[in-house]
């Protein structure tokens, strides 16, 4: 099914269900909509210069005479001119290799095919044409056959038999191969692969690829017509308003012109149903590459159950690389506005990957068409996440500005800044001196920026925002899967990983789906490997906690040193100095351990021997998330929930190793330390990630171009990169990350955790995330379009395991923010003081600042410095706690106010969690996963498609009867 923007309503009358399909086709249609890939392939509105690449007509191929596995070869193969001496000189290695294959290959495991065709295709590999190679590098040497896939191997590779057998079996499957040496490296040979029309049709039917078969029609009733008139009026009013600058210009993207058609699984028996105006454009480039990849995955290279597939040949170095080619260069000397786009890659660069497009919507249909649905869904999710960050960032900035504007009027800041006579206890017991509370005036004002009346509101808002984000993403995903024809698509049975087959080849069981025997992993072996993997995970997590403990020890030592520093500026701002240096060291440890985690996660995942690639990817993604999440947030959790909680009191401080006194919170609270920790890590980590994402591929590709210019590979000295064919240019690009999209998702999911989990302490986190994502989209786009080889266009209907991780983060965020507000923030102590101990207790009207008068003095306890046995210190000092004074009958015991605050904190946690979880569940219930109008369209189109298939088949059979001269009857033939 495919998507259209016009709303199709549910049926109001039963009569409408029995309307003839021919009558429905005559009705006036509603607004046409964007259609999916097969329909777009039929569009004749390509950019000016795309015709050469996308619309080269093929000569009609004859129908196959023999049915079965072997397909008839194109007549153009038999018209090859005789090979000249000059051509033979250029490719003597290829000829010798072919002769070696013919003598050494074992015919017992080759696919059977006609002998004459085998000879013709063998000549195709070795014979060179006199005609110069096509400059675009997208076609065979005849300039007609499109290159659908590229294989790369080294001539010095010893795996000649496997490679030759594999290539002969590819030809038996209907693929056409042509070899070409590299211009930059004499040891590199390219194998160009072209899929014939018969092969494409055969495997499109096997893979259930949906293709267009009839123009879209709409069911209209009075409600639809009324809404149509309403939408028409709205469009007229909208046309008077200024155009949305974020929308892409339709003239700039002519390929995305709105079309309408129904799609159905392709069938050769019903080929007359489908709209085939041009064989070259009927199957798009990504579809052709996907079909060829399907064949490559299922072709044998040796005799054996598991001796098949390009992945295994890549693993044993038979081939160096396998990738679909880019559609040409991404830059042009001419402006795209005047001369149009040269190809889809050029179009993507100009309208998506350039930095000047940072504020534009993404052309998701074009991204999906070029890179496949899996990558298209990633960029759709990233764009949706970025768009949803806008309201969160605005609210966060509003909360921050509220704190900034009311900072000077804050009663707590005033009391701290005016406390010139309040003597605070020394921060250490040897070289530290008592200090006045007013020395931390700036610290208190900065704390108020992030700990004010808007903190609770913003925490509740972000918890609800996370739920709305995920629920509306489900709806957006449903629309995209409908729009991209993925509603009825089910992922086919995946192939087993070569490592799994090699390990468990002796143990087999019958696959319940395919009914064929396959290697089997016993439960005992699986459990033991899983236990080892879990033990490795816990060991790495304990390593993280050890690193956090080391940072804590450093903070304790630094606290004493900075508090007794000779430089007055540092001594006065020892809190900032301690927190700042601790955060910077922690950041360096985090980035260092991240390198170790990736290697450990890779080893543990391989140790488990997952059965399929998707299982391997999910297991690896979960380990990487756990490792990096704990690595990033462990120190943050320490500052939020443990810093200053177990410090003790003067005269009876708790000490680490009986040497270093545990760190205390500032009299204005510990929230500023948490805020500083989050801000530094989030800011520097985003800068580092963006640099590595773009800087590494740029450096690698620059080095490859430098080697090409110097002829480092033994090839020709190519001065101008434009002289290289496309396969040589792609070979010198970087391959896509071996982990696929795991690293891309992981970075964004960790950022989502930072944005939601401790957002109560850092309201500017959504703003930093928004700014980073705007850059991230263009960085990823630039990387995919210009720096990486074209990845295999893969299909997917969702973002996989990451959706479950995001939901888990949303739940954790509610719990964490409740504890941050109740324990880390001073919101609850201020609340208890205002309504229980403050000057407004007996008053009806409560004013915030008035009711908090005396709060700072109430939150500080008294200590007699004479108990320290230090002659230099005498008198009383204050410290942050709720304890009885030394002259009390029970000195230094917790006061009643302490227990009131503790009870209020626990009550707040329970009420906050239940309230927010209730709101989240209610919102999730109110927002359905699929829009109702989409459900109606799907049901309606399913009905119309069945009717159309019936009438099309009936019409075809009637034409066949007339053509054969049989008498025509109105009943079913």
Secondary structure, 3 states (H helix, E strand, C coil): CCCCCCCCCCCCCHHHHHCCHHHHHHCCCCCCCCCCHHHHHHCCCCCHHHHHHHCCCCCCCCCCCCCCCCCCCCHHHHHCCCCCHHHHHHCHHHHHHHHHHHHHCCHHHCCCCCHHHHHHHHHHHHCCCCCCCCCCCCECCCCCCECCEEEEEECCCCCHHHHHHHHHHHHHCCEEEEEEECCCECCEEEEEEEECHHHHHHHHHHCCCEEEEEECCCCCCHHHHHHHHHHHHHHHHHHHCCCCCCCCCCCCCHHHCCCCEEEEECCCCCHHHCCCCCHHHHCCHHHHHHHHHHHHHCCECCCCCCCECHHHHHHCCCCCEEECCCCCCCCCCCCHHHHCCCCHHHHHHHHHHCHHHCCCCCCHHHHHHHHCHHHHHHHHHHHHHHHHHHHHHHHHHHHHHHHHHCCCCCHHHHHHHCCCCCEECCCCCCCCCCEEHHHHHHHHHHHHHHCCCHHHHHHHHHHHHHHHHHHHHHHHHHHHHHHCCCCCCCCCCCCECHHHHHHCCCCEEECCCCCCEEECCCHHHHHHHHHHHHHHHHHHHHHHHHHHHHHHHHHHHHHHHHHCCCCHHHHHCHHHHHHHHHHHHHHHHHHHHHHHHHHHHHHHHHHHCCCEHHHHHHHHHHHHHHHHHHHHHHHHHHHHHCCCCCCEECCEECEECCCEECCCCECCECHHHHHHHHHHHHHHHHHHHHHHHHHHHHHHHHHHHHHHHHCCEECCCCCCHHHCCHHHHHHCCECCCCCCCHHHHHHHHHHHHHHHHCCCCCCCHHHHHHHHHHHHHHHHHHHHHHHECCCCCCCCCCCCHHHHHHHHHHHHHHHHHHHHHHHHCCHHHHHHHHHHHCCCCCCCCCCHHHHCCCHHHHHEEEEEHHHHCCCCCCCEEEEECCECCCCCCCCCCECHHHHHHHHHHHHHHHHHHHHHHHHHHHHHHHCCCCCHHHHHHHHHHHHHHHHHHHHHHHHHHHHHHHHHCCCCCCCCC
